[in-house]
Amino acid sequence: MVGITIFEDKIQHLNFDYSCLIRYKAYSYTWCFRGYSSEFHSSYDDYTILRVFNRGSWLIYACNSRDFNFDKALTSIRSEATITYSLPVRELKEAYVVKDKKIMDKGSIDDKLKFEVFKLMEEIYENICRRIASEIIVEYSYVEKEFIDSDGRRIIEGIPRVLITLYTHASNMTYSSSFGFSSSIEHIFKIRFDEVFWSIPLRLKLILRRYVFAKPTLIVLRKHDCIFAPEVSSALIHECIGHLLQADKYMMSGVRRLPLHVKIASEELTVYDNPLIIGGFGSYYYDDEGIPARRKCLVEDGILIDYLHNRATASFYNSDSIGNGRGLGHPPICLHSNLQVKPGDWKVDEMMEEVREGFLLVGLIEGKSDGGKVILEVENGIYIKDGEPKYITGPLLVYGSRQGLLHSIRGLGRKLYPKPGYEKGLPICEYAPFMLLSKVGLTPYFAV
């Protein structure tokens, strides 16, 4: 199939409230290294989606691009034989019409580059993992999106992304860390992995010296002063800010959302959604509704400033804040790009001294929230006494209310660390520092 611009005239003359046609092409490459074995895989996806919004409902048709036939897709849409989603809004928010092309360098994946990536992974295995049983995964993808719609938008966007994940196993414990960026794969050779994966050597040092916390029952259902390592801080922001401010959750459920300009967190906390971070894993030029990306303040000094909106929720709530419509094979959902915490002025050593006795929480298993309750499953707690790391624990649970955790933030570190990932298959990232929190609910993983 040739480019979808040949259907531009047809799209603009369809008898619907709104329609768009999208072609999605993804090249994926994966390296896996396990010390004494290695694997390389590649794949390619190419599909085309016709989305129609009419009288308050989305109708969507999708298929492999080589099989796409515009008339067949239109017939399926008109007969309502496609997937249908009904919304409590009759029109989409009006937005600027843009015609643009933003293509980042894809790079070239040849045999020499494949070998160099494996060589780099072996260096990480030796220098970071200390040749202890480990798995290192490098995922590189290049996604090209072509978008046209009935308003006259015509956008081509191509973005490469790299995600590096490290798992190390020792003494029946698992230690993990990840790092990611949007750039060609060659950028991986410029990364200081001793800084990126700083927590792995620290945790291995404690566990190999058998500095294991011997009294886990002292932690059960007690509250402690804690330092959240950046990946745990990122999970806190993801669950307590990212999910809280998805406007479509309130629109579709009918649940009343929090009003703007109320205090929802400690005055230490300011959070932005910034899809324009250079090299950001969740960065993009245009969202999946063809809306130009822009940085927006969500929380300022603990005050709620804005929500994450797509065109439907912006129309429903009469907001001008659009640009977070994400997803292609379904109606655009409200989802952040890069959640960016404004850094503070604390040094990590100062946080350690301030805590005196408590825990540095490192490594993330999972974060989840249900209503106003939040649980963060962390891999390890490093017990701090008199400002020094003394022992290491196994997995711990951080528990509490969203409001309680956000208001317990006392201090923020000076440097931001990215935590890349995927939410519903869409690239996102949180940029967060070390965080100092007071009286955090903590319990060993096995106690729940």
C-alpha positions in Angstrom: 0.0 0.0 0.0 1.2 3.5 -0.8 0.9 6.5 1.6 -2.5 7.3 2.9 -2.4 10.9 1.5 -4.0 9.5 -1.7 -7.2 9.3 0.4 -7.0 12.8 1.7 -9.8 14.1 -0.5 -12.1 11.2 0.4 -11.5 11.8 4.1 -12.4 15.4 3.9 -15.7 14.7 2.1 -17.1 12.0 4.3 -20.5 12.6 5.7 -19.5 12.3 9.4 -18.9 14.8 12.2 -15.2 13.9 12.1 -13.0 11.2 10.6 -9.3 10.4 10.4 -7.1 7.9 8.7 -3.8 6.7 10.3 -1.0 4.4 9.0 1.3 3.0 11.7 4.6 1.4 10.9 6.9 -0.1 13.6 10.3 -1.6 13.3 11.4 -3.5 16.4 14.7 -5.0 17.4 15.5 -6.8 20.7 18.9 -7.9 22.1 18.9 -10.3 25.1 22.1 -11.1 27.0 22.3 -13.6 29.9 26.1 -13.9 30.6 26.7 -17.1 28.6 23.9 -16.8 26.0 22.5 -14.1 23.8 19.6 -13.6 21.4 18.6 -11.1 18.8 15.1 -10.7 17.4 13.4 -8.3 14.9 9.9 -7.7 13.7 7.8 -5.3 11.6 4.2 -4.2 11.9 2.2 -2.1 9.4 -1.4 -1.4 9.8 -4.0 1.2 8.9 -6.9 2.6 11.0 -10.0 4.5 10.0 -11.6 6.3 12.9 -14.9 8.1 12.6 -16.7 10.2 15.3 -20.4 10.7 14.6 -23.2 11.7 16.9 -21.3 11.0 20.1 -19.8 7.6 19.1 -16.4 6.5 17.8 -16.5 3.8 15.1 -13.1 2.2 14.3 -11.9 -0.1 11.5 -8.3 -1.4 11.5 -6.4 -4.0 9.4 -3.0 -4.8 8.0 -2.0 -2.1 5.6 -1.4 -4.4 2.7 -5.0 -5.5 2.9 -6.5 -2.1 3.5 -9.3 -1.0 1.1 -10.8 2.4 1.7 -14.3 1.5 0.3 -14.4 -1.7 2.3 -13.5 0.1 5.5 -16.1 2.8 4.9 -18.8 0.1 4.2 -17.9 -1.5 7.5 -18.1 1.8 9.3 -21.4 2.7 7.9 -22.9 -0.7 8.6 -21.7 -0.3 12.2 -19.9 -3.7 11.9 -16.9 -2.1 13.5 -15.9 -1.6 17.1 -18.1 1.2 18.6 -17.5 3.4 21.6 -20.2 5.8 22.9 -19.1 9.0 24.7 -21.2 11.4 26.8 -20.2 14.3 24.4 -21.6 15.2 21.0 -18.6 17.1 19.5 -14.8 17.3 19.8 -12.9 20.4 20.8 -11.9 22.5 17.9 -8.1 22.7 17.4 -5.5 24.2 15.1 -5.1 22.5 11.8 -1.5 21.6 11.2 0.4 20.1 8.2 3.9 19.0 9.2 6.5 16.3 8.9 8.9 15.4 11.8 11.2 12.5 11.1 14.0 11.6 13.5 17.0 9.6 12.3 16.2 5.8 12.3 19.8 4.7 12.2 21.0 1.5 10.5 20.9 -1.9 12.1 23.7 -3.9 10.5 25.7 -6.9 11.8 28.5 -4.6 13.1 26.0 -2.6 15.2 24.4 -5.8 16.5 27.8 -7.0 17.7 28.7 -3.7 19.3 25.5 -3.7 21.3 26.2 -7.2 22.6 29.7 -6.1 23.5 28.3 -3.2 25.4 25.9 -5.5 27.2 28.8 -7.8 28.2 30.6 -4.7 29.7 27.5 -3.9 31.8 27.3 -7.6 32.9 31.0 -7.5 34.1 31.1 -3.9 35.6 27.6 -3.4 36.9 26.4 -6.9 37.6 29.8 -8.2 38.7 29.2 -11.3 36.6 26.3 -12.4 38.9 23.4 -14.2 37.2 21.7 -11.4 35.2 19.6 -10.7 32.2 20.1 -7.5 30.1 17.5 -6.6 27.5 17.8 -3.8 24.9 14.7 -2.9 22.9 14.9 -0.5 20.0 11.9 0.5 18.0 11.3 3.0 15.3 7.6 4.1 14.9 6.4 6.1 11.9 2.9 7.5 12.0 1.1 9.1 9.1 -2.1 11.0 10.0 -4.8 12.8 7.9 -8.2 13.9 9.0 -11.4 15.6 7.8 -10.3 19.0 9.3 -7.3 19.1 6.9 -4.5 17.9 9.1 -1.6 16.1 7.4 1.1 14.9 9.7 4.0 12.4 9.4 6.0 11.7 12.5 8.9 9.2 13.0 10.4 8.6 16.4 13.0 6.0 17.5 13.1 4.8 21.1 15.5 2.7 23.2 14.6 0.9 26.4 17.3 -0.9 28.4 16.3 -3.2 31.3 18.6 -5.0 33.7 17.7 -7.8 36.1 20.2 -9.3 38.6 19.6 -12.3 40.9 21.5 -12.9 44.1 20.6 -14.6 47.4 17.0 -15.3 46.4 16.5 -11.6 45.6 15.9 -9.8 42.3 17.3 -6.4 41.6 16.1 -4.5 38.5 16.6 -1.1 36.9 15.7 0.5 33.5 16.6 3.4 31.4 15.2 4.7 28.1 15.4 7.6 25.6 14.1 8.6 22.2 17.0 8.7 19.8 18.8 6.4 17.4 20.3 3.2 18.8 23.8 4.6 18.4 23.1 7.0 21.3 23.3 4.0 23.7 27.1 4.1 23.5 27.2 7.6 25.1 25.3 6.5 28.2 27.2 6.4 31.6 25.7 3.1 32.8 27.5 3.3 36.2 25.3 6.4 36.9 22.1 5.0 35.3 22.2 1.7 37.2 23.7 3.1 40.4 21.5 1.1 42.7 22.5 -2.3 41.5 26.1 -2.3 42.8 25.0 -0.8 46.1 22.4 -3.5 46.7 24.8 -6.3 45.6 27.5 -4.9 48.0 25.1 -5.1 50.9 23.7 -8.6 50.1 27.1 -10.1 49.3 28.4 -8.9 52.6 25.4 -10.5 54.2 24.1 -7.2 55.6 20.6 -8.5 55.6 18.0 -7.0 57.9 17.3 -9.8 60.4 14.1 -8.4 62.1 11.5 -7.8 59.4 8.7 -8.0 62.0 9.9 -4.6 63.3 8.7 -3.1 60.0 5.2 -4.6 60.0 2.4 -2.1 59.7 4.6 0.7 61.1 5.3 4.1 59.7 8.8 5.2 58.9 10.7 8.2 57.5 11.7 7.1 54.0 13.8 8.2 51.1 12.3 7.1 47.8 14.9 6.3 45.1 13.9 7.8 41.8 12.2 4.7 40.4 10.0 4.6 43.5 9.4 8.4 43.3 8.3 7.9 39.7 5.8 5.2 40.6 4.4 7.5 43.3 3.9 10.3 40.7 2.6 7.9 38.1 -0.1 6.5 40.5 -0.9 9.7 42.4 -0.7 12.3 39.7 -0.8 10.6 36.3 -3.8 8.4 37.0 -5.6 11.0 39.1 -5.6 13.6 36.3 -6.8 11.5 33.4 -10.0 13.5 32.5 -11.6 10.7 30.5 -11.9 8.5 33.7 -14.2 11.0 35.2 -16.1 11.8 32.0 -16.8 8.1 31.2 -17.6 7.0 34.8 -19.7 10.1 35.8 -17.6 10.5 39.0 -17.1 14.0 40.0 -13.5 15.2 39.6 -11.6 17.4 41.9 -12.0 21.1 41.2 -9.0 23.1 39.9 -6.9 25.2 42.3 -7.3 23.0 45.4 -4.3 21.7 47.3 -3.7 18.0 46.6 0.0 17.6 47.7 2.8 19.1 49.7 3.9 22.6 48.6 7.3 20.9 47.7 5.6 19.3 44.7 5.3 20.8 41.2 4.7 18.4 38.2 4.6 19.1 34.5 3.5 17.0 31.5 6.2 17.7 29.0 6.1 15.8 25.7 8.9 18.1 24.3 11.8 16.8 26.5 14.7 16.3 24.0 15.4 12.6 24.1 12.5 11.9 26.4 11.2 8.3 26.2 7.6 9.5 26.2 8.2 12.5 23.9 6.3 13.2 20.7 5.7 16.1 18.3 1.9 15.4 17.9 -0.5 13.3 19.9 -2.6 10.7 18.3 -5.3 13.3 17.4 -2.9 15.4 15.4 -2.6 18.0 18.1 0.8 19.8 18.6 2.6 18.7 21.8 3.1 21.3 24.4 4.4 21.5 28.0 1.7 22.0 30.6 1.7 22.5 34.4 -0.5 19.9 36.2 0.4 20.6 39.8 2.2 23.8 41.1 3.4 24.0 44.7 0.9 21.3 45.6 -2.0 23.1 43.9 -4.0 21.3 41.2 -3.7 23.4 38.0 -4.8 21.2 35.1 -5.9 17.8 33.9 -4.8 15.6 31.0 -7.2 16.1 28.1 -8.1 14.7 24.7 -10.4 16.6 22.3 -13.5 14.9 23.7 -12.8 15.6 27.4 -11.8 19.2 26.5 -15.2 19.7 24.9 -17.0 18.0 27.8 -15.2 20.1 30.5 -14.9 23.2 28.3 -11.0 23.2 28.6 -8.4 24.5 26.1 -5.8 22.1 27.4 -5.5 19.4 24.7 -2.6 17.4 23.4 -2.8 14.2 25.5 -5.0 12.1 23.2 -3.1 8.8 23.0 -3.8 5.5 21.2 -4.7 4.5 17.6 -6.8 1.4 17.4 -9.3 2.7 20.0 -10.7 6.2 20.9 -7.8 8.4 22.1 -7.4 8.1 25.9 -6.0 10.8 28.2 -2.5 9.8 29.0 0.7 11.6 30.0 3.8 11.8 27.9 6.7 12.6 30.3 5.7 13.5 33.8 8.4 15.8 35.0 8.8 16.7 38.7 10.4 20.1 39.4 13.6 19.2 41.3 14.4 20.6 44.8 17.7 21.5 46.5 18.4 18.5 48.7 21.5 16.3 48.4 21.0 12.6 49.0 23.5 12.7 51.9 21.4 15.5 53.5 18.3 13.3 53.2 20.2 10.4 54.8 21.3 12.6 57.7 17.8 14.0 58.1 16.2 10.5 58.3 18.6 9.3 61.0 16.7 6.1 61.2 14.5 4.8 58.4 14.6 3.3 54.9 15.9 4.1 51.5 13.4 2.3 49.2 15.0 1.0 46.0 13.8 -0.9 42.9 10.2 -1.2 41.8 8.1 -4.3 41.4 4.7 -2.7 40.7 2.7 0.3 41.6 -1.1 0.2 41.8 -4.0 2.4 42.9 -7.6 1.7 43.7 -9.8 4.7 44.4 -7.8 6.8 46.9 -5.6 4.0 48.0 -2.1 3.5 46.7 0.3 0.5 47.0 3.9 0.5 45.8 5.7 -2.8 45.8 9.4 -2.2 46.1 12.3 -4.6 45.7 14.4 -3.6 48.6 14.6 -1.4 51.6 18.0 -0.2 52.7 17.9 0.4 56.5 19.5 3.7 57.5 20.9 4.3 60.9 22.8 7.5 61.9 22.9 8.6 58.3 24.5 5.4 57.0 23.2 2.4 55.1 23.4 -0.6 57.4 21.2 -3.5 56.1 19.1 -4.5 53.2 15.6 -6.1 53.3 13.6 -8.1 50.8 10.5 -6.8 49.1 8.4 -4.2 51.0 5.0 -2.6 50.4 4.4 1.1 50.7 0.8 1.7 51.5 -1.4 4.7 52.2 -3.9 7.1 50.8 -3.1 9.2 47.7 -3.6 12.4 49.7 -1.5 11.2 52.7 1.5 10.1 50.6 1.5 13.3 48.5 1.3 15.5 51.6 4.1 13.6 53.3 6.7 14.8 50.8 9.3 16.9 52.7 12.1 17.3 50.3 13.2 16.7 46.7 16.6 15.9 45.3 18.5 18.1 42.8 18.7 15.6 39.9 15.9 14.0 37.8 16.1 10.4 36.7 13.9 8.9 33.9 11.8 5.9 34.5 10.6 4.8 31.0 7.8 2.3 30.3 4.6 1.5 28.4 1.0 2.1 29.5 -1.5 0.2 27.3 1.3 -0.2 24.7 2.0 3.6 24.6 5.4 5.0 25.6 5.5 7.1 28.7 8.1 8.3 31.2 8.4 9.8 34.6 11.3 12.1 35.5 11.6 12.2 39.3 14.3 12.9 41.9 15.1 11.2 45.2 12.2 12.1 47.6 12.2 12.5 51.4 8.9 11.5 53.0 7.7 11.5 56.6 5.8 8.7 58.3 5.3 6.3 55.4 3.3 3.2 55.9 5.6 0.2 55.4 5.3 -3.6 55.7 7.2 -6.6 54.4 5.8 -8.1 51.2 4.9 -11.4 52.9 2.9 -9.7 55.7 0.0 -8.8 53.3 
